[in-house]
Amino acid sequence: MKLLHLTITNFKGIRSFELPLNGGNAIVSGTNGAGKTSLFDAYTWLLFGKDSAGRSETNFEVKPFGSSGLTVEVVGKFEHDGKTFTLGKTLAEKFAKVNGENESDRKPKNEYTYFIDGVPKPKAQYTAYIADICPEETFRLLSDPDYFAGKTDWRTRRKMLLDYFGSTSDRAIIRKHEDEIGDLITLIGCKSVLDYKIMSQAERKKVIAGLDGIPARVDEAEKAKPTEMPRPDDGAKLGLLNMRKKTLEQQISDIENGVEIARQRGVIAELQADFATEKAKYCNQSPTESRAGRPP
């Protein structure tokens, strides 16, 4: 698509300007504030409703600063596939009268009009007509040297390159840079780099979840710790306590098995026998021996 002629009226700081190109190249130069950017903004506004930085018309001021009641108009004459056509776009302020509202309080509303070869068209039809000839992304790639390298996200740049030049396999890329990333083939195995990336991200989430749970587990362990910490002499005390424990356990076992009862019965029987012996000795003593054995 070649630009043959561009006419600008009341656009930003440009009151009236004509750019006759006749499809040729042009170099626009001037001092700061001369209107170089405004000229490019008018051209992109006519085609896409945006300024040269890609901002929509609701995010930058189209009308001259401080103006009121002026009509903004940009008209371009183009040639495409041997045919010429004209695109035009205007912006006018429309004051709608509201009952009960003072005339001084009325606020204007922007009204846009679109033309193709001088015939008014709906915005959707106007936009589709331009997109069929020159999509916005293609136009920016061809007209803005910094669009691809500086203003486009790397993911979008990668997709654009793959769309334009075709894709290639992961292994072909790795083999091309074998000195740098040759080990990657062993790491990914039969999977693609994208599959391996997704797996790595999933594993990373698990690791992060595990790390997030560590403080809670540490807190539980702190609560489970004994109030008194071990001391140097606890080993010797523990040995004595274990010996005492074994002795008590043996005594309990003897009681449960009847061994202790039998032993106590034997003690009782011995005491009873001793008592019977002493009693018999006492009973066999003569009265004189009994008196002699009494204390005075």
Secondary structure as GFF3:
##gff-version 3
##sequence-region A 1 296
A	DSSP	beta_strand	2	11	.	.	.	ID=ss1
A	DSSP	beta_strand	14	20	.	.	.	ID=ss2
A	DSSP	alpha_helix	36	48	.	.	.	ID=ss3
A	DSSP	beta_strand	72	80	.	.	.	ID=ss4
A	DSSP	beta_strand	83	95	.	.	.	ID=ss5
A	DSSP	three_ten_helix	103	105	.	.	.	ID=ss6
A	DSSP	beta_strand	108	116	.	.	.	ID=ss7
A	DSSP	beta_strand	119	121	.	.	.	ID=ss8
A	DSSP	alpha_helix	123	133	.	.	.	ID=ss9
A	DSSP	alpha_helix	136	143	.	.	.	ID=ss10
A	DSSP	pi_helix	147	151	.	.	.	ID=ss11
A	DSSP	alpha_helix	154	165	.	.	.	ID=ss12
A	DSSP	alpha_helix	170	176	.	.	.	ID=ss13
A	DSSP	alpha_helix	178	181	.	.	.	ID=ss14
A	DSSP	alpha_helix	184	188	.	.	.	ID=ss15
A	DSSP	alpha_helix	193	224	.	.	.	ID=ss16
A	DSSP	alpha_helix	234	257	.	.	.	ID=ss17
A	DSSP	alpha_helix	259	283	.	.	.	ID=ss18
A	DSSP	alpha_helix	287	292	.	.	.	ID=ss19
###
